[in-house]
């Protein structure tokens, strides 16, 4: 059964008794009233079979389904989708970086945030965490301490009791403590694999070491959790290793007409200047990009993206406001580098954000501890 990332948390919370959600995955009632969602950032569906020998504990889990992420296949968008149960056109988290409307071209980095932007206004959809707490379900978010008070956490994870921990033993201890009461839901997040993939690439020595470390952590986690805990393991995106790097505007006509570059190397939001923004200008820019890039990218005007339901069938006024006038989705192993950040972006080996199978399919694995 292939399902969407937006269906996971509504189903788990329904299993714990949440009256305002629906069991979209038909998982049934929670076995013991204890549910743990473990998210490994950057853990694509392809990793599960290709690298089973590196992660023997995880490989033994039951494969529930392959999961389709939203576009773009990036952390900010995927986690907003996961935690609200809605698609990007509704929650408005359209990428790693997007232009803040009517700001004079200021870019919001969703993971680093900007305190001039109110997280609740930016992402107004009530989270599953908030809805669950309102019905007396214990909800805990366990992750690194540095994320606790970030704008992104306030936008996407509000409602949960945040427990910050920076080493695996502490992450496990906080998770175990949070599952003592029932009904309880714990979201546990680690990003070591994503960091290694960006710096050294999928399959690199550093990446394999990170995967092995996470598997050992998961093995230790299973030994510590209360009996009857049902564990779900998933991710926000996969990753591809770049083989062709194109710097926007370097020996090519791609920068002409572009006022602001958003998104990331595999999924670009392109913004025109307000005095040059028209349907014809968008069409001209998209045509020029498509002609130059050919099969190396799929280039859409904002209007085409909406018609194709790139961000879902419903698009709010806010989401429309933040969307690039033109959207370029890199294909194969191409990356489209912002000329102002080309050194930093180009130094990364692994990338995500695009619509390829490797980037946009993740697994959903499960086990119930006896």
Residue pairs with C-beta under 8 A, 6 or more apart in sequence:
1 25
1 64
1 65
2 65
2 66
2 67
2 68
3 24
3 25
3 65
3 66
3 67
3 68
3 364
4 67
4 68
4 69
4 70
5 67
5 68
5 69
5 70
5 78
5 81
5 82
5 234
5 236
5 362
6 70
6 81
6 82
6 84
6 85
6 86
6 87
7 24
7 25
7 85
8 25
8 37
8 67
8 82
8 232
8 234
8 364
9 21
9 37
9 82
9 83
9 85
9 128
10 18
10 21
10 22
10 23
10 24
10 85
10 128
11 21
11 22
11 23
11 24
11 25
11 26
11 27
12 27
12 30
12 35
12 37
12 185
12 232
13 21
13 128
13 131
13 132
13 137
13 185
14 21
14 22
14 23
15 23
15 27
15 28
15 29
15 30
15 35
15 230
16 30
16 33
16 35
16 132
16 137
16 183
16 184
16 185
17 135
17 137
17 183
18 128
18 131
18 132
18 135
18 137
19 135
20 131
20 135
21 85
21 128
21 131
25 64
25 65
30 183
30 230
31 228
31 230
31 368
32 182
32 226
32 227
32 228
32 229
32 230
33 182
33 183
33 184
33 228
34 179
34 182
34 183
34 184
34 225
34 226
34 228
34 229
34 230
35 183
35 184
35 185
35 186
35 229
35 230
35 232
36 175
36 179
36 185
36 186
36 188
36 225
36 229
36 230
36 231
36 232
37 185
37 186
37 187
37 188
37 232
37 233
37 234
38 188
38 190
38 218
38 221
38 231
38 232
38 233
38 234
39 79
39 82
39 187
39 188
39 189
39 190
39 233
39 234
39 235
39 236
40 190
40 193
40 214
40 233
40 234
40 235
41 75
41 189
41 190
41 191
41 193
41 194
41 235
41 236
41 237
42 191
42 193
42 194
42 197
42 235
42 236
42 237
42 238
42 239
42 350
42 352
43 193
43 234
43 235
43 238
43 362
43 363
44 202
44 235
44 237
44 238
44 239
44 358
44 359
44 361
44 362
45 66
45 67
45 238
45 361
45 362
45 363
46 238
46 357
46 358
46 361
47 202
47 211
47 238
48 58
48 59
48 63
48 363
48 365
51 203
51 208
51 211
52 59
53 59
54 208
54 211
54 212
54 215
55 211
55 212
55 214
55 215
55 218
56 215
57 215
57 216
57 218
57 219
57 222
58 214
58 215
58 218
58 233
58 365
61 231
61 233
61 365
61 366
61 367
62 365
62 366
62 367
63 363
63 364
63 365
64 232
64 364
64 365
64 366
65 363
65 364
66 361
66 362
66 363
66 364
67 234
67 361
67 362
67 363
67 364
68 360
68 361
69 77
69 78
69 81
69 236
69 237
69 359
69 360
69 361
69 362
70 77
70 78
70 81
70 87
70 88
70 311
70 312
71 77
71 88
71 267
71 310
71 311
71 329
71 355
71 360
72 94
72 95
72 96
72 263
72 264
72 266
72 267
72 329
72 353
72 354
72 355
73 236
73 237
73 238
73 266
73 267
73 352
73 353
73 354
73 355
73 359
73 360
74 95
74 96
74 236
74 237
74 264
74 267
74 352
74 353
75 96
75 111
75 194
75 236
75 237
76 93
76 95
76 96
76 110
76 111
76 152
76 156
77 88
77 93
77 94
77 95
78 236
78 237
79 156
79 157
79 236
80 88
80 91
80 92
80 93
80 123
80 155
80 156
81 87
81 88
81 91
81 93
82 236
83 127
83 128
83 129
83 156
83 157
84 90
84 91
84 123
84 125
84 126
84 127
84 128
84 156
85 128
86 125
86 312
87 311
87 312
87 313
87 314
88 94
88 311
88 312
88 319
89 309
89 311
89 312
89 313
89 314
89 315
89 316
89 319
90 125
90 312
90 314
90 315
90 316
90 319
91 123
91 125
92 122
92 123
92 124
92 316
92 318
92 319
92 322
93 110
93 123
93 155
93 156
94 269
94 311
94 319
94 322
94 323
95 110
95 262
95 263
95 264
95 267
95 269
95 353
96 109
96 110
96 111
96 263
96 264
96 353
97 107
97 108
97 109
97 110
97 262
97 263
97 264
97 269
98 107
98 108
98 110
98 262
98 263
98 269
98 322
98 323
98 324
99 105
99 106
99 107
99 108
99 260
99 262
99 269
99 271
99 322
99 324
100 106
100 107
100 108
100 114
100 117
100 322
101 321
101 322
105 259
105 260
105 271
106 114
107 260
107 262
108 114
108 117
108 122
110 152
110 155
111 150
111 152
112 150
113 119
113 150
113 151
113 152
114 151
115 151
117 151
119 151
119 152
119 154
119 155
119 158
120 154
120 155
120 158
122 155
122 318
123 155
123 156
126 159
127 156
127 157
127 158
127 159
127 160
128 159
129 139
129 141
129 157
129 158
129 159
129 160
129 187
130 158
130 159
131 159
132 139
132 159
132 185
133 139
133 159
133 160
137 183
137 184
137 185
138 161
138 178
138 181
138 182
138 183
138 184
138 185
139 159
139 160
139 161
139 184
139 185
139 186
139 187
140 160
140 161
140 162
140 163
140 174
140 175
140 178
140 184
140 185
140 186
140 187
141 153
141 157
141 160
141 161
141 162
141 163
141 186
141 187
141 189
142 163
142 165
142 171
142 174
142 175
142 178
142 186
142 187
142 188
142 189
143 162
143 164
143 165
143 171
143 187
143 188
143 189
143 190
144 164
144 165
144 166
144 189
144 191
145 164
145 165
145 166
146 164
147 153
147 164
148 162
148 164
153 162
157 187
160 187
161 178
163 174
163 177
163 178
165 171
165 173
165 174
168 213
168 217
168 220
169 220
171 188
171 190
171 217
172 217
172 220
172 221
172 224
173 224
175 186
175 188
175 221
175 224
175 225
176 224
176 225
176 226
178 184
178 186
179 186
179 225
179 226
179 229
180 226
188 221
190 214
190 217
192 210
192 213
192 214
193 207
193 210
193 211
193 214
194 239
195 210
196 204
196 206
196 207
196 209
196 210
197 204
197 207
197 239
197 349
197 350
198 239
198 348
198 349
198 350
198 351
199 206
199 348
199 349
199 350
200 206
200 207
200 349
200 350
201 207
201 241
201 349
201 350
202 239
202 240
202 241
202 350
203 241
204 349
207 350
218 233
222 231
222 367
222 369
225 231
225 369
226 369
227 369
227 370
228 368
228 369
228 370
229 368
229 369
230 366
230 367
230 368
230 369
231 366
231 367
231 368
231 369
232 364
232 365
232 366
233 363
233 364
233 365
233 366
234 362
234 363
234 364
234 365
235 362
235 363
236 362
237 352
237 353
237 359
237 360
237 362
238 352
238 358
238 359
238 360
238 361
238 362
239 350
239 351
239 352
239 358
239 359
240 266
240 333
240 350
240 351
240 352
240 354
240 356
240 358
240 359
241 333
241 349
241 350
241 351
242 265
242 333
242 334
242 335
242 348
242 349
242 350
242 351
243 332
243 333
243 334
244 296
244 332
244 333
244 334
244 335
245 334
245 335
245 337
245 346
246 252
246 254
246 293
246 296
246 334
246 335
246 336
246 337
247 337
247 339
247 342
247 346
248 254
248 255
248 258
248 261
248 268
248 336
248 337
248 338
248 339
249 255
249 256
249 258
249 339
250 339
250 342
252 292
253 288
253 292
254 288
254 289
254 292
254 293
254 336
255 339
256 288
257 272
257 276
257 281
257 284
257 285
257 288
258 270
258 271
258 272
258 285
259 271
259 272
259 273
259 276
260 270
260 271
261 268
261 269
261 270
261 271
261 338
261 340
262 268
262 269
262 270
262 271
262 324
263 269
263 324
263 327
263 328
263 353
264 345
264 351
264 353
265 330
265 335
265 336
265 337
265 338
265 345
265 348
265 351
265 353
266 329
266 330
266 335
266 336
266 351
266 352
266 353
266 354
266 359
267 327
267 328
267 329
267 330
267 353
267 354
267 355
268 324
268 327
268 328
268 329
268 330
268 336
269 323
269 324
269 327
270 285
270 289
270 324
270 325
270 326
270 327
270 328
271 324
271 325
272 281
272 282
272 285
272 325
272 326
277 325
279 301
279 303
281 325
282 301
282 302
282 303
282 325
282 326
283 301
285 325
285 326
286 299
286 300
286 301
286 304
286 326
289 297
289 299
289 326
289 328
290 297
290 299
293 299
293 328
293 334
295 331
295 332
296 330
296 331
296 332
296 334
297 328
297 329
297 330
297 331
297 334
297 336
298 328
298 329
298 331
298 355
299 326
299 327
299 328
299 329
300 308
300 310
300 326
300 327
300 328
300 329
301 325
301 326
301 327
302 320
302 323
302 324
302 325
302 326
302 327
305 311
305 323
305 327
306 315
306 320
310 327
311 319
311 323
315 323
328 336
329 354
329 355
330 336
330 353
330 354
331 354
331 356
335 345
335 346
335 351
337 345
337 346
338 345
352 359
353 359
354 360
